[in-house]
Amino acid sequence: MSRTLSEVLHKARAMGVEALDEPSGKSVLKSAGINVPKSVVVRVGDDVAAAVSDLRAPLALKVVATGVVHKSDVGGVKLNIQDAAAAVDAAFDLREAMKARGIEPEAWLFEEMAPRGVEVVVGGTMDPEFGPMIMVGLGGIFVEVLKDVAFRICPIRERDAREMLSELKGAAVLKGARGGEPANIDAIVDVLLRVGGDDGILMQGAGELAEIDVNPLIVSKHAAVAVDARFILRKERAINVHA
C-alpha cells in the first residue's frame, strides 16, 4: 500500500468511519498520480476569504461532515462561486441549510472548477469471488439510465483499459460525436491503470476498500480531472484497527 493510502485508511479506521471524506479521498487520488482540482479545506469558523485567496474562480463549495457521503443529495454543494466575498456568503448559506437538515458541518472544501469536458465514471468494487474489479462508463444519462458500463477483473493492463472504453455504447462521444470536442483517451486509460492496474489503488487497498467511485472524471482534450470521489471501507475491518 502506498504510504498515503495506508495512512488515510488507518486514520479512518481509528475514527470508526465507514467512508473517507472527500478531501481524504482526493489526497489518495492525488498520491496515485490522478489529477484533482486545486483546493483548500477550511474549518468551520475560520477565515473563508483568506483561505480561498489563492484559488482561481469559478469555485465549487462542498460540505465536509461525518456521515455525509452523497453531498448533492442533501444540498451540500454550491457551484460557480465567483470571488472571495461570494465564498463567504456561500459558506454561511450552506451552513444554515445543513443545520436545517440536522447536519453539523465540520469543514468546507473549496475547489477550482474543472474545465468543461466529457463526464466519465470510474468505479471499483470487491467481488467476493473475483476480488477487485474496475468499472468505467460515460456519465449522466449513459450510466444512470442506460447502464452503459464495462467491467474487468484487476489488475488490468493498458490493452484491457482501451478495450473497456471501446465496449461502451456511447464510445463515439469520447471521439467528439456531433461536433463535440474529443476527450483525451490516453488520460482515461492512465486513470484506469492508476486505479485498477498492478500497483493501482484497488490492488493496494483490496483488504480495506469495499467500493471506489470517481464520479465525475471530467475529460477534456488535454487531461482528465477527478472532480468527485467516494471511498467506502469494508465494514468487517472497521473495528479491527488500532490508533
N, C-alpha and C positions, 0 to 999 in steps of 0.2 A: 504494500500500500504506500502511496506517496505520503510524505510527511504531512502535508496539508490535509489530505483526505483523512488520514488516520487521526490527526488531532481534532479535526472538526467532528468526526463521528464519535470519538471518545468523549468530547465535551458534551455532545448532545445526549449520549447515553447517561453520563453522570447527572445531567439535568433532568433525566426521566422523560424527555420529549420523544414523540414518535415521528417527527418530521423536522428537517432543518428549516430555519427561517431563510428567507430569500438571500440576505447578504451572505450567510454561510454557504448556501448552495452556489451562489455566484463565485465565491472565493475558490470553491472546489473546481468549478469550470475553468476559471482563470488559471489556476495552478496546472490544470491539464492542457493548457495552451489554447483554450477556446475563447474567442473574443466575447467580452461582455461590455455593456455601456460604462463609460466613466461615471462614477457615482460617489455619493457621500452618505454616511449614516449619521443621523442627528438624533441624539437622545431627546425625548420629550422634555421641554423646558429649556433646552439650550438655544443659542442664538442661530436661528434658521438663516437669516440674511447673510451673516458672516460665513456660515458653513457652505452655502451654495455659491459663494462669490467666484470660485474657480471653475464652475461648471458653465457650459455654453447652452443657452436656451435654444429651442424649447425643452422643458424638463418634464419628466414624469415623477409623480409622487406616489409612493406606496406605503401602506401601513405595515409596521412590524409589530406583531402581537402574538403571544403564545396561543397556540390552538387555531390560529387563522392561517389556513393553507391556501384556500381559494379566495384570494383577496377581492377579486371582482364580484364574487357572489355576495359579499357583504358591503359593497360600495367602497372598498378600501383603496381605490386607485383614482388619481386625478392626472389628466394629461394636458399637454400644451401650455405649461406654465411659462410665462414669457420673461419674468425678471425676479429679482430678489424680493421685492415688495409683494408680488403676486404669490411667491413661495410661502411667505409668512402668512398671508391670508388663507392660502390653500391648506396649510398645516392646521391652522385654527379651525377652519370649517370641517376638515376631516376628523379632527379630534372630537368635535361636538357630534358629528354624525356617528362616530364609533361609540361614543358614550351612550347615545340614544339606543344603540343596539346591545348595550351591556358589555361592550368590548373596551378594555383599557389599553390604549396604545403604549408600547414601550419605547418605540423609536420611529423615525421616518427614514425611508430610503428615497433619496432624490437621485435621479439618473438623467443623463443626457439622452434624449430620444434618438433612436436609431434612424438612419436614412431609410427611405421607402424601398421596398423590395418584395420578393415573394415570401409568403409565410410558409415555413416548413416546421413539421413537428418531429422531434427525435425523442424516442422513449426507450425505456428498458425495464424489463421485469425479470423475476427469478422464477423460472418454471420448476416445479417440484421434480420433474423427470429429467429435463434437459439442462437445467441450470440457467445461467444468464442468457437472455435473449434481447436483441435490439430490434427496434421498430422505427420506420421512417414513413412519413406521409406528408401530403400537402395540407396546409392549414385551412381554416374557415370551413366552408361547406364540404370540401373534399373529405376531411376527416370526420366532421360532425354528422353529416348526413349520408355521404356515400361510403364511408368507412374505407377510403382508398389508402390502404397502408400495405407495407411489405415487412416481413419478419425474417430474421436469421438467428441461428444459434451462435453464440460467441465462443471463441474470438473470431472476428471476421477479418478478411483481407481486403485490399483495395478492389479486387475484382468483385467480391461479394457486395461491397458498398455500391458500386456502379450498377450491378445487376438489380439491386433493390430499387434504385431510382428508375431504371428502365421499365420495371414491372408496374409502376404506378399508372393508373388510367389517365391521370392528369399530367403525365410526364411532359407533354407538349408545353405546358405552362412554364416549366423551367427553361425551355428553349426560347421563350418570348412569343408565345402564341398570340394571335390577334393584335399584333403590333406592340405587345408589352416588351419591356426590357428583359433580356435573358438573365437568368440567375447564374452565379458562379458555381458550376457543378463541382469543380475541384475543391471549393471551400466546403461544400456539403459533405463530400467524401471525407475530407480531413476531419470534420466534426464527428462523423460516424465512426471513424477509426479511433479517435481520441476517447470516444465513449465505449465502443464495443470491440476494439482491437486487442491484440495480445496483452498490452500493458494499459488498456483503457480503464475508465472508471468502473465499468460493470465488472470486469475481471478482478480488479484490485479490491473492490468493495463487496464481492459476492457473498461473503459471510455476514455482512452488516446491512446491506441495502435490500429493500423489497421492491422499490419502484423508483424510476427516474422519469421525469417528464420535462423536456426542454420545449416550451411552447409559449410563444413562437420563437423560432430561429428565423430572423429576418435576413434574407439573402438577396443582395444586390449583385450587380455585375462585378463588383470589386471584392466583396467579402461577405462573411456570414457572422451575424451578431446574435448571441443568446439573450433575448430580451426578458424572458421569464424562465424560472426553473423550480421544479419541486423535487425534493429528495425525501422519500418515505423510508423509514427504517424498519427492519424486521422486528416484529413485536416480540418474538421469542427470545431475542437477545437484549431486550430493553432493561431487564433488571440484573443482568449478569456483568455489568461493567462498573468498575470502582473508580472513583475520582482519583 
